[in-house]
């Protein structure tokens, strides 16, 4: 498998390459996040029989810019009995890892800041750091709602990390590499077809990790006001907001890379394919958000440990057996087999397990 | 090793996204589990009962608008019934029908808010409530036609209604009644069988039948617990004995039953509306009543099945132009007394939806 490398006449060597890509990634993430905020608000509005932002600029496209200006000008409030240093540090700790995820995301062949040979492991490790920032925010705010939200976040990330990683291993087995660009190169058939169960588990787990509905318990506004960022205002709040959407963007990019064959596709230029797929995944996330109610904390835990984890283990075993025993000459035959396995397993398992515990005697 | 933990107190409200007004739940939490709850209310107390004792009998009607501001028409109706009972004023046939039409439209509008807010509390982010507000707008348009107002209508009068409906009202109402069943089907499509909603609402916040009767709950909260009790059937007021309709009841008394009962009541209200339009007679919309009413010494209690439960007005007259005593039996307040028994042992998230499923209006609780 030949990897399209950097052009040989790329000027300046390592540091220029590094500098250029850092700027590109930062600009890309900011622009995409702003675009996605607008996109989510418009798409949700249309699904909810209303108009959405439509005043600032054409189709309300400048609404995120107006919001950014507003948020920059707002007063920054620190709770009187809060931990000032941690309160200040928390948004940074939450936001920076989100940007760092994009260091290993291949935007197209060779367009990647660092083609780490352990790319996907790096993504898993770095994306968990955001949780520390969120817990710092919850703790430093000296607010009970914040603390409740932060506790929920930690509990859910600790639980969901396991099925998410296990479902990634299926992909790694098929691709034979941990490097994200190698994984894309291995997808002559998109892995969503070869790993339908893995995709299903990864997508649910990822939604839970990034606090998107129906798993948005950490900032459940009808229960705990705004969760960990209840006491944040101004630019610090904006950083949390950016981190949230940045994570959604990162997860969309990772799903695209792992399961939807990344930048590869006919006719269109590769970077456009990448953007289209990322947008599609993000749309599905928005769609789910407008549709379903929120689960309860014990149901969230039950889903991770009783449903996702056993299925992820089964998926791993089945994939390993297939990689070992299946003749490589017949890749397409395995697709219907895997889809059938997924349907049977999910249906059977959803009958077997029970969500949550209900009332507690006190 | 057992880790020593302490319960902690959280104030949910008075300014909180899902307290539906300025209600405050002082909950003691053990982790996420609620071990104790103390309701605190009175933030919206305006002294309406005392104010009413300083006003003439006809001047009280605008005050009743401000009780349950999501169901002003029902409040007007209950108060007017009480005064008519006290004085013995006849109501023209057409006015009776118009009153029933308004009361049933109001029931639909109030239930739309109740169900929408309940689903919003469940975390279905704004989608159901926005669909329901769309139809509530249509009802508000109808009310605006007859009264000029969209929230506090002040439409009913002692001895009828303030004025006859404009001629474009009945066609608009016919159109509404024709399409409303399809809209209710649409609400059912949104979340009725949703797995997460079933997991969240089924079996949660059960109000047993005996407890519901003992605390004198009424309205959808009582009927969801399986008690077939509706003032419209049990003690028919106005002309409700002329209409055919069923009383939907639940079986378990959980949040899901309360949600379903409200949806089915909307269907029954549409049924009543259809019959009322068919039989609406011509004639006067208001009997001749002096502006200053001096009822004989005595007392009267007028009650109706308001959207939230049994709404009653108790009036005592000392033969002056103002009521000597004016008391409101507010269904929201009485249903709210069941809250503590319902939420103890559940989690924070459940407390919010149980509270939402009772459907209270703080204007009525605090008065």
Contacts between the chains, C-beta under 8 A, distances in Angstrom:
chain1	res1	chain2	res2	distance
A	44	B	125	7.9
A	44	B	126	7.8
A	47	B	127	6.6
A	48	B	126	5.9
A	48	B	127	5.0
A	48	B	130	4.4
A	48	B	131	7.4
A	49	B	130	5.7
A	49	B	131	5.9
A	49	B	134	5.6
A	50	B	130	6.0
A	144	B	8	6.6
A	144	B	10	4.9
A	145	B	10	7.4
A	148	B	10	7.8
A	148	B	32	7.5
A	148	B	348	7.1
A	213	B	123	7.0
A	213	B	125	6.0
A	214	B	123	6.8
A	214	B	196	5.8
A	216	B	123	7.4
A	217	B	349	7.4
A	220	B	123	6.3
A	220	B	349	7.0
A	221	B	17	5.2
A	222	B	17	5.5
A	222	B	18	4.3
A	222	B	120	6.3
A	222	B	121	4.9
A	222	B	122	7.9
A	222	B	123	6.2
A	222	B	352	5.8
A	223	B	18	7.2
A	223	B	123	7.9
A	223	B	348	5.7
A	223	B	349	5.1
A	223	B	352	5.1
A	224	B	348	6.9
A	225	B	16	6.4
A	225	B	17	6.3
A	289	B	125	5.9
A	290	B	125	6.4
A	290	B	126	7.8
A	290	B	127	5.0
A	291	B	124	7.6
A	291	B	127	6.9
A	292	B	124	6.7
A	292	B	194	6.4
A	292	B	196	5.3
A	293	B	119	6.8
A	293	B	122	4.0
A	293	B	123	4.5
A	293	B	124	4.3
A	293	B	191	6.9
A	293	B	194	6.8
A	293	B	196	5.0
A	293	B	197	5.2
A	293	B	200	6.1
A	294	B	122	6.6
A	294	B	123	2.5
A	294	B	124	7.8
A	294	B	196	7.5
A	294	B	200	7.7
A	294	B	349	7.3
A	295	B	123	8.0
A	295	B	196	5.7
A	295	B	199	7.1
A	295	B	200	7.2
A	296	B	199	7.7
A	296	B	200	6.3
A	296	B	347	5.9
A	296	B	349	4.7
A	296	B	350	6.8
A	297	B	32	5.6
A	297	B	347	6.5
A	297	B	349	6.8
A	298	B	32	7.8
A	298	B	347	6.9
A	299	B	199	5.9
A	299	B	200	7.7
A	355	B	199	4.7
A	356	B	199	6.8
A	358	B	203	6.3
A	358	B	204	7.5
A	359	B	345	4.5
A	359	B	346	5.8
A	360	B	33	5.0
A	360	B	345	5.0
A	360	B	346	7.7
A	361	B	345	6.1
A	362	B	30	7.1
A	362	B	33	6.5
A	362	B	34	7.7
A	362	B	35	4.5
A	362	B	344	6.2
A	362	B	345	5.1
